[in-house]
Amino acid sequence: INAYALASAKLSLTKNKLNAHVFASNVFSNVEKKYNTLVSNPPFHSGKQTNYVAAETFINQSACYLKSRGALSIVANKFLRYEPLLEQSYSSFISPQQNNKFKVLTCFNK
């Protein structure tokens, strides 16, 4: 949906010397296989309006697109309360890094 977000993700991978598959998809609409790791900064805006549908859908469906013992890591603004959603889909999660603005939440598939 957002070409800028795709370009930014690819640039971040290059700058950090990481190799990953980045592709356009409306949440999981173009995802056809399971992965060891999913990494996302789920959107919570639609233009200037706040809209949590994509982020909530991503979190709720993410476990289905992870291999057994796969990991999901999301970056989120500190004020976003994704933890209750993650508790519904995953048995546990950790927040390995955070500061006063952002947090990283990592979950492991069963």
C-alpha positions in Angstrom: 0.0 0.0 0.0 2.9 2.4 0.8 5.9 2.4 -1.6 7.8 4.7 0.8 7.4 2.1 3.6 8.8 -0.7 1.4 11.7 1.5 0.3 12.5 2.4 3.9 12.4 -1.2 5.0 14.8 -2.2 2.2 17.1 0.7 3.0 17.1 -0.3 6.7 18.1 -3.8 5.8 20.9 -2.6 3.6 22.3 -0.2 6.2 22.3 -2.9 8.8 23.8 -5.5 6.5 20.8 -7.8 6.9 19.2 -10.0 4.3 15.4 -10.4 4.3 12.4 -10.7 2.0 10.5 -7.4 1.7 7.4 -7.3 -0.4 4.1 -5.5 -0.8 1.1 -7.0 1.0 -2.0 -5.7 2.6 -1.3 -7.3 6.0 -1.0 -11.0 4.9 -2.9 -10.8 1.6 0.2 -11.7 -0.5 1.9 -14.1 2.0 1.9 -17.7 0.9 4.4 -19.4 3.2 5.6 -19.5 6.8 8.7 -17.7 8.0 11.2 -18.2 10.9 10.9 -14.5 11.7 8.5 -11.7 11.1 9.6 -8.1 11.7 7.2 -5.2 11.5 6.4 -1.6 12.5 2.7 -2.0 12.0 0.9 1.1 10.8 -1.7 2.8 13.1 -2.5 5.7 10.8 -4.5 6.0 7.7 -3.6 9.4 6.4 -4.0 11.7 9.4 -6.6 9.5 11.1 -5.7 6.9 13.7 -6.7 3.4 12.5 -5.6 0.3 14.3 -7.2 -2.3 11.9 -4.0 -3.2 10.0 -1.9 -3.5 13.2 -4.5 -5.5 15.0 -5.0 -7.8 12.0 -1.3 -8.3 11.6 -0.9 -9.2 15.3 -3.9 -11.5 15.4 -2.9 -13.4 12.2 0.9 -13.4 12.6 1.3 -16.7 14.4 -0.3 -18.5 11.3 2.6 -17.2 9.2 5.4 -18.3 11.5 7.1 -21.7 11.6 7.1 -23.6 14.8 9.2 -21.7 17.4 9.3 -18.8 15.0 9.6 -15.2 16.3 7.6 -12.1 15.8 9.2 -8.7 16.6 7.4 -5.5 16.3 8.4 -1.9 16.9 5.7 0.3 18.4 5.3 3.7 19.9 5.5 3.3 23.7 1.9 4.4 24.2 0.4 1.7 22.0 -1.1 -1.2 24.0 -0.3 -4.2 21.8 0.5 -6.5 24.7 -3.1 -7.6 25.3 -3.4 -8.6 21.6 -0.1 -10.4 21.7 -1.2 -12.4 24.8 -4.1 -13.7 22.8 -1.9 -15.2 20.0 1.3 -16.1 21.8 2.1 -17.8 25.1 4.7 -15.2 26.0 6.5 -12.1 24.8 9.4 -10.0 25.9 10.3 -6.3 25.4 14.1 -6.5 24.9 14.5 -2.9 24.1 12.6 0.3 24.8 13.2 4.0 25.4 10.8 6.9 26.3 9.2 6.8 22.8 9.4 3.3 21.3 9.4 -0.3 22.4 10.3 -3.6 20.7 8.0 -6.5 21.5 9.2 -10.0 20.6 7.0 -13.1 20.7 7.7 -16.8 20.1 5.4 -19.2 18.3 4.4 -22.4 20.1 
